[in-house]
Amino acid sequence: MELKPFIVYIPSEKLSDAMAEAQRVFSINKGKALSVRLPKGQHGYQYALSLIESRDPRFFGLWSPAGAIHEPPGFFLFGFHR
């Protein structure tokens, strides 16, 4: 089974609401999300892309948590899905 990367930005005040919305679109990770601190000077999308491209072990795998980068007014959610 080949896993496909995803990055989606969801305007939401709460991570739980953003994750619920992402689950409607992607078949992802049993509802888990791992918050990732955005390094100073980075943009959320570019940082998420770098973590996907490096196959960061925290997020690479069918049952791995999605990554969540807070960039107001919402969240970049990213990871892999089937």
C-alpha positions as CSV (number, residue, x, y, z in Angstrom):
1,M,0.0,0.0,0.0
2,E,1.4,3.3,-1.0
3,L,1.0,6.2,1.3
4,K,0.3,9.7,-0.1
5,P,1.4,12.9,1.5
6,F,-1.1,15.6,2.4
7,I,-0.9,19.2,3.6
8,V,-4.1,21.1,4.2
9,Y,-4.7,24.4,5.8
10,I,-7.9,24.7,7.8
11,P,-9.0,28.0,9.4
12,S,-10.1,26.9,12.9
13,E,-9.7,28.2,16.4
14,K,-9.2,24.7,17.8
15,L,-7.0,21.9,16.7
16,S,-9.7,19.3,17.4
17,D,-12.0,21.1,15.0
18,A,-9.4,21.4,12.3
19,M,-8.5,17.7,12.7
20,A,-12.2,16.7,12.4
21,E,-12.5,18.7,9.1
22,A,-9.3,17.1,7.7
23,Q,-10.7,13.6,8.5
24,R,-13.7,14.4,6.3
25,V,-11.3,14.9,3.4
26,F,-8.5,12.4,4.0
27,S,-8.4,8.8,5.4
28,I,-6.0,9.7,8.2
29,N,-4.6,8.5,11.5
30,K,-7.4,7.6,13.9
31,G,-7.9,11.2,15.0
32,K,-4.4,11.9,16.4
33,A,-2.5,15.1,15.8
34,L,0.9,16.0,17.0
35,S,1.6,19.7,17.4
36,V,4.9,20.9,15.9
37,R,6.5,24.2,16.8
38,L,7.1,26.4,13.8
39,P,10.7,27.6,13.8
40,K,11.2,31.3,13.8
41,G,11.2,32.7,10.3
42,Q,9.6,29.7,8.7
43,H,6.3,29.5,6.9
44,G,3.9,26.7,8.0
45,Y,3.4,25.2,4.6
46,Q,7.1,25.1,3.7
47,Y,8.0,23.6,7.1
48,A,5.3,20.9,6.7
49,L,6.6,20.2,3.2
50,S,10.2,19.8,4.5
51,L,9.0,17.3,7.2
52,I,7.1,15.3,4.6
53,E,10.0,15.3,2.1
54,S,12.4,14.1,4.9
55,R,10.0,11.3,5.8
56,D,10.1,12.5,9.4
57,P,9.5,9.3,11.4
58,R,7.0,11.0,13.7
59,F,4.6,11.4,10.7
60,F,5.6,8.7,8.2
61,G,3.3,5.7,8.5
62,L,-0.4,4.8,8.1
63,W,-1.1,5.1,11.8
64,S,1.3,7.8,12.6
65,P,-0.2,11.1,13.9
66,A,-0.8,14.0,11.6
67,G,1.4,17.0,12.2
68,A,-0.2,20.2,13.2
69,I,1.4,23.6,12.7
70,H,-0.5,26.5,14.2
71,E,-0.4,29.5,12.0
72,P,-3.3,31.8,12.9
73,P,-6.1,31.9,12.1
74,G,-5.8,28.1,11.7
75,F,-3.6,25.0,11.3
76,F,-1.6,23.3,8.7
77,L,-2.3,19.6,9.1
78,F,0.1,17.3,7.3
79,G,1.3,13.7,7.1
80,F,0.5,10.6,5.0
81,H,-2.7,8.8,4.1
82,R,-3.7,5.9,2.0
